[in-house]
Each structure stands twice: as structure tokens, then as C-alpha cells.
Amino acid sequence: MKDLYPSRIKGNPKIFERMDPVIHDSTEQDGPLNQKELDFYEDNGYLFIPNLFSEAEVEVLQKELKRNMEDNQGSDAPHVVKEAQSDEIRSVFDVHNNDEFFQDLSSHERIVNIAQQLLGSQVYINQSRINFKPGFKGKDFYWHSDFETWHMEDGMPRMRAVSCSIILTDNYHYNGPLLLIPGSHRWYVQCVGETPDNHFEQSLKMQNIGVPDHDSINWLLEKGGKIDSATGPAGSVLFFECNTMHGSNSNISPMPRSNVFFVFNSIENKLVEPFANTSPRPEFIANRTNVKPIEPKAFDFTKKKIAMS
């Protein structure tokens, strides 16, 4: 397969326009988003929806978050990632496979129908995780495009995926919310450096390869004109395009910042061999086996019932 988005190069990186649509042949008749919301996503590369889940649902979500963290606190399993300089949990991966509650949540019609509308097809979960950023201790995530990593290290062929971040604690400007450069999804930024095998063992704690250079970030910021932050109450949901440049600061406030994160990939965009010519990353990071379209479900958190929509 021809590599349309080469990266991990030697020498000077280049920036070039994306070769894939942002909205994939969808209109407001194809899902819950209206035309104004679709246009905002296409122009900015993200859409923040406040209070998509109710207070009663958030209460259950937070209890399940706490339970999952306690269940994994002493775990040395590969899918439980600790901070680079402490034993604090940074992320728990593959929650759509190894946790029944979050498996149900990943198929909730409220988020799946939006993902299908944006991507113009049925979808599957390419990656899932819970991100913990505790007060005083939560570390930063440097600027990056998810697609660059997923393309080079996982073999995602095209820009036809969307990340869905369900905010489980109130996000303020001071507790390390996600930062995004609007419009950056329209440009592909090459990164410098050869990718070693098993790079994920280091990059999930702190990424050094597959991050853009300072000049490229400055260029994107000049194009976008600003940096937006995803702030809002628990129960809000952020959808952002797979190529949107984003990152977050460390959390030195007392307020935790946690979210559950689902990557919806088009069923027509399944992973191939990594374009970095490395071994594929493990299944808990990039789902490439038993890939099936999600059947959206109605999930009543307060009554713990699952029903097909």
C-alpha cells in the first residue's frame, strides 16, 4: 500500500495538506449533529458537547472510574501504564475489552451515532483507555497528532478516525485540560527520528519520537490563530479529528482531571502493516483482530440495563 503520509524522516520535516475529507459524505440527516455542529467540526477539527451525559449518569461513571483505578492499582499488566517517575497510574488501556461497564459504554448510541455520522460509515473501537491526571501529580502530554503515530506505528492507512473523550471530572483551565490548535487537522506534520521496535514501552509514559518540531507547531498556531482548551463540566464529551494537533499541561492544581477515551475508526479503514516498518504495537493499543462494526445500544446507567437501539 502506498504511504500517503510519510513521517519519521531524517533531515527537515515538511508540512503538507491532508488528502482525506474531514466529514465523510454525511449531512445532518445522517445522525444527531446538526449542520452548524458539522461545519464547526470540519473547520476546527473538534467538537465539544457540554452535558451529553446527565448528572445521574456522571455519578455512575465516576464510581466506575474509581472502581477501575482501584482494581488496577497494584497491577503490573502491560495495559496499565504508570507515570515515568512514580507508581501513579497514567492510563489503563483496552477498557472496551477488559471491563464490562466500559465495554457497554463504548457502544452507547449517544457517542457511536455521532462517530458514524462524522466518519460516514460503521465504526469499531481501534483503541480505548482511561486517562488519570490526579491533582498535584498528573503529568503533561506533549503536542502530537494521534494519526501520525497510528499511521506509522499501527498502520492506520487514512485519516478516517475520531477520538471521543468523555470527561469524568470537571475540566478547568488550571487542571490540565486538553489543548487543541483549531484547523491543524487540515495539515500533516512530518516528524523526525527513526522508530525503534517496542517504542510503545517508552512512548506511553513520555513520547519523544513522533512529536512535531517547534517550528511546525509555531506554523500551525499562526494558521489557527489560537489554542483552544476543552473545559467544561463532567459529563461533557469532546470529539476530535485524528489529525488534530493537541496536548495538555501537567496538573499542579488540587483538582483531578480524568476521562475515558474511545477511538472510533471507520470499518473501511482497518489497520495494515505499520508504515514505520516496525512490528505492530500490541493489541491492547491498536485493535487489529476480530474487528467488527459496533451495534449502537441504549445504556441506562442509572438502571444498569442495556437495550439495542
N, C-alpha and C positions, 0 to 999 in steps of 0.2 A: 504494500500500500504506500502511495506517495505521501511523504511527510509535508503537509501544507503549513506546518507551524514549527520549523526547526528552532532549536534552542540548545543550551548548554554548550556554547561555542567557545572557541579561542579568539582572542582579539576583541574588536569593538562590537558591542551589541547593536542591533538595529531595531527600529520600531516600524511596524507596517500594519496596514488596515486589516481587520478581521475579514475572513472570506465566507462567513456564515451569517444568516439572518439572526436578529435578536428575538423577534417574535416570529414563530414558525407557522405562518398561514392561519392564524387564529384571529377571530373577531370577538366582540363582546357577547355574541350569541353562543360562543363555544365554551363558556364557563362563567364563574362568578364575578370576574373582574369586568368593570365597565371600560368604555373606550378611553376615558381620561386616565384610568389606572394603567391600562396597557400602554398608552402613549408615554406616561411618566417612566415606566419600566424600560421602554425602548430607548428613551432619551438619556436616562440616568444610570441604567444598569442595576437598579434595585427598586424595591417597593416595600415600604414599612406600613403594616396594617395594625393599628392600635386595637387592643382588646378583642382579638379574634377569638380568644377563649375567655369565658366568664370567670368571675371571682371564685365561684364554687368549683369550677374545673381547675383553676390555678391552685387552689388549696390541695386538691388531689395530686396534681402534677408535682407540687413541691414536696409532698410526703413521699411520692415515688422517687423523686430525685434524692432525697435524704436516705431512703432505704437502699438505693443502688450504690450510693457512695459508701455507706456503712458495710454493705455486702462485699465491696471490693477493697476496703481499706487496707487489709493485710495481704492482698493478692500480689503475686509476682508474675501473673499471666501476661503474655505479650500484649494483649489488647488493653491492659491497664497501664497507662503511661504516667510516670511520675515526673515531677519537676526536676530539672537538671541538677539543682543544688540542694534538694531536700527530698523527703519521702512523701511530700504532699502530692495527692492525685491531681494531675493536669487534665487528663481526658480518659474516658472509658469508651473504647471503640466497639463497633458491631452490636450495639444495643438492640437493633431491629432483629437480630438473630438470637442473642443470648439473654434477653429479658422480655418476658411475656407482655408486661404492660407496655413497654416502649415498642414492641413489635406491633401491638394493636394501634398504638399512636401513629406509627409510620404509615398506616393505611387509612388514616382518618380522612373522610371525604372532604373535610374543610381545607386541608392542605393539598391533598392529592389532586383534587379537581383544578386547583389553581396551577399546580405544576404541569398538568396535562394541557391546560389552556396555553400556557407560556411556550411549551415545547411542541405543541401541535401533534401529539401522539400519546399513546400509552407510555407509562413510565415504570421504572424499577428503582430500588434503592441501590445506588452504587457505593455509598459509604454512610455510616451513621456513627454518631458519638455524642457523649455528654461532655461538655466543657465546664470545668470548675475553675473559677477565679476567686478564691477566698479573699476576704478583707485582709489588708496588710501584706499578703504573701503572693497574690496572683501575678504571674509574670506576663511579659508582653508577647505578642505575636507580630513579627516584623512584616512590613509591606510585602505582598505577594499576590499573584494571580493563581487561584486554585487550578485553573485549566493548564497552565504551564507545567505544573507538577503532575497533574493527572495524565496529561498528554505524554510527557517524557518518561515518567516512571511507571505509569499504569497502562498506557496505550489507549487512552480515550481519543478517538480519531478526530471528532469535530466539536465545535462549541455548541453543544445542544444539551446542556445540563443546567440545573438551577439548584442553588443551595437554599434550604429552608431552616431558619434559626428561630426556634420557639423560645422566647425569653421567659425564664422561670424566676428571675429576681428582678426587681425594678432596676432599670438601666439609667444611670445618671451620667452627666458629662465627666464626673470625677471618679467613677469606679471601673474604668477600663472598658467602655463600650466599644463596639466595632466601629472603625473609621473607614469611610469609603470615599474614593475620588470619583465624583459623578462624570459619566461619559468615558471613563477609562476602559470600559468593556469594548469599545469600538477599535481599540489598538492592541496589537500583540507585541509584548516587550520580550525580546530575547534576553536570556541570562547567560552569564559567563561561568565556565567551570565544568570539568568532566564529572559525571555522576558515578560514584563508586557503588559497587554492589552492597546491598543491605544498608543503603543510605538512610532508610526509614528509621533505623535504630537510633540514629542521632537526630534526624530532622524533626521527628515528632516531639522532641524535647526543645530543640532550638535549631532553626533552619538556617544554614549558611550557604548552601548550594540551591539554586532555583529561586534566588531573590534578586530583584532588579537593582541596577546601579543607581546612584544618587541623581545623575543627570537625567535618566529616564523618568524617575519619579518627579523631578522638577518639571520636565516637559509635559507630563500628564497633568500635573497640577496647573500649569499655565493654560492648558487646553480646557480643563474642567472648571477652573476659576476658584475652587474652594475645596475644603474637606468637609464632608457631612459626617455626623455621628448618629448611630442608631440608638437614640434614647427614648424611653417610654416605659410604661408600667408592665409588670409581669402579666403574661397572657397575650402580649403583642407578638407579632410574627414578622420577621424580616425575610423577604425573598431577594436573593441577589444572584445576578448572572455569573456563570462560572468563570468568566474572564475579567470580572470587575476587580480592580486593584484595591486591596483592603488590608487592614492590620488593626492592632489595638495596643494601647499603652498598658504598662503594669498597673496593678490596682494597689495603691498605697492608702486608700481610704479604708474605713472600718466596714464598709458595705460590700458584701459578696456580689459577684456577677456570674451567674450560671445560665447555661442554655442547653437545650437538646437540639442536635444538628442533623438534618437529613439531607443527603444529596440525591436529588431525583435526576436520573439520566433517561434520555429517550430510549425506548426499546429498540429504536433504529440506529442507535449509536453505541452498541456494545463494545467492550474493550477488545483490543487486539494486542499484539506484542508491543512492549514499551518502545517508544521511539528513541530512547536513550541507549538502546542496545544493551540493557541490563536485564537481570532476572526480574520477573514480575514481583511486585510487592505482595505481601501475604493477603489472603482472602479477607481477613478482618479489616483491612484498609481499603481494598478495592475488590468489589464483588464481581467475579467473572464466571462462576459456575452456578448451575441451576437457576439461571436468570429467567424470571417470569414477570409478565405485567402485573401490577398491583390492581386488585379489585377494591375500589374505594368502599369504605364502611362508615356507617354512622356509629359513633362511640360516645355513649353517655357515661362520662367519668363519674358522675355522682351516684349512678346506679350500677356501674360496672357491668353494663350489657353491651354486646356487640351485635349489630344488625347490618346486613347487606343493604346498601343504598340502591 
